[in-house]
Amino acid sequence: MRAIAGMGRRMSGFWKAWGERFLAWYCQIENEIMIPFLLVGILVIGAFGAISYYGGYTMQRDNQRTAARTLFYEANRDLQYLSAYLEEEVLAEKYREFQPGRVRITDRNGNEITRDGDWEKKTVVAVSIGENPFGWKFEYLTDREVFLTDLLEKQNYTVVGAIASLILISQASIFIAHSMTRPIRRMSRTCREIDRNKGSYRSYAFEAVSRRDEIGQLAQTFEGLLKNMDNYTKMEYTSRMSAALAHEIKNPIAGIRSGIQLLKGRAQRDGDRMLCDSMIHEIDRVTTLIMNLFSLSVRRDSPKADVSLARVLGELALIYEREPGNGKAAFEVTVSEGLHAWINENEFRQIAHNLLSNSLKAVAPDGSGRIWILAKEENGRADVCFGDNGRGMTPEELARAMEPFYTRSINGIGLGLAIVKNLTEQNGGTMEMESAPGGGTQVTLRFPLRKEDGHGTGADY
């Protein structure tokens, strides 16, 4: 019993493993396409072959029945004529050799008139009863093997055509399945490589992008996702890092700043006070970095209000004009009278601060720099344009300008424009950038005018 039970378990394990291997083979996309296509072709050819075979069988059977009726008619007419001159026994002797092996004749009593034949292997095709004066029964028989052999010989071309069609359908199904799934398999292979390496996603590309069908559209979507994958990875990393920094550094660094300010008040020498100022400046810079990281990674529901853009932009321009070191650029602010926007004022100030700081870094230091702000109502939205005549950006820099941590500046870390984009979307707005090398940069922000127009992500209405 144990041996039988063990054999049963082994057989069960064998069939289970075989089923898993078959399922893994069938679940490959080319097989999922090829096998149904091949099965449909086989069913069509099988149906066509069955119809052709049945048609040939019916035709051959009808031909034999026609021949049988002709024989029966001639024999009955002959008996009708000879019955007036000859006795039944004489006619029976005459018809004993009538169509040997094909026609069986029996009298009214069931006695066989024709000589004994091998009737067991034969099938009755047609019967004639009572159509002659003696009541003889005529039966037309055919050999089943001979009948089927003749039928198959006549169906030779049909069989050959069916086999050729099956071969063609098999080849066509393999070709179609391989052609349809080749770009998908290559995309899958690239995705597996990405999953293994997890390197720079921008280095990967899909060959199917050149196609104009749905597969090409899918490949283009995947490439777009890959190009932004670095951004997503950086954003996730930034979110975790900023939370840790804000929690671990913010409070201690505030205490350090207070301590340095206290030491500065007690310092006697100018050099010591300058050192304290430098340290405080660096601490403020680190604090700003932490706050930028936090602003970039956290999406909050910020309260919004009807904000006068003329007031806010005028105050910002006045601050930048009077700030020491900003004399290298002329500021121009043009705001349509009474223009308001439904935004969070503090976040808008941070947006403007980041854009104006970038413009100041981009303009020439010889005093020829020009920075302008133009705000007006356009198509039911508040358009705010920040522009400068600085060095501008190349197409590559422009394409990656809003990526976190992407910068060509020695002193920058590449968060300014990423924060601007994040806060703009958080206030229900959109952001567009135009730039050219030597032609300056222009950033256009579009915000909702009123409360009912704001549908941006993160809006608290």
Secondary structure, DSSP 8 states (H G I E B T S, - for coil): -HHHHHHHHHHHHHHHHHHHHHHHHHTSHHHHHHHHHHHHHHHHHHHHHHHHHHHHHHHHHHHHHHHHHHHHHHHHHHHHHHTTTS-HHHHHHHGGGSSTTTEEEE-TTS-B-S-----TTEEEEEEEES-STT--EEEEEEEHHHHHHHHHHHTHHHHHHHHHHHHHHHHHHHHHHHHHHHHHHHHHHHHHHHHHH---GGG---GGGG--SHHHHHHHHHHHHHHHHHHHHHHHHHHHHHHHHHHHTHHHHHHHHHHHHHHHHH--SHHHHHHHHHHHHHHHHHHHHHHHHHHHH----EE-EEEEHHHHHHHHHHHHHHSTT-TTEEEEEEE-TT-EEEE-HHHHHHHHHHHHHHHHHHS-TTTTEEEEEEEEEETTEEEEEEEE-S----HHHHHHTTSTT----SS--S-HHHHHHHHHHHTT-EEEEEE-TTS-EEEEEEEESSGGG---TTEE-
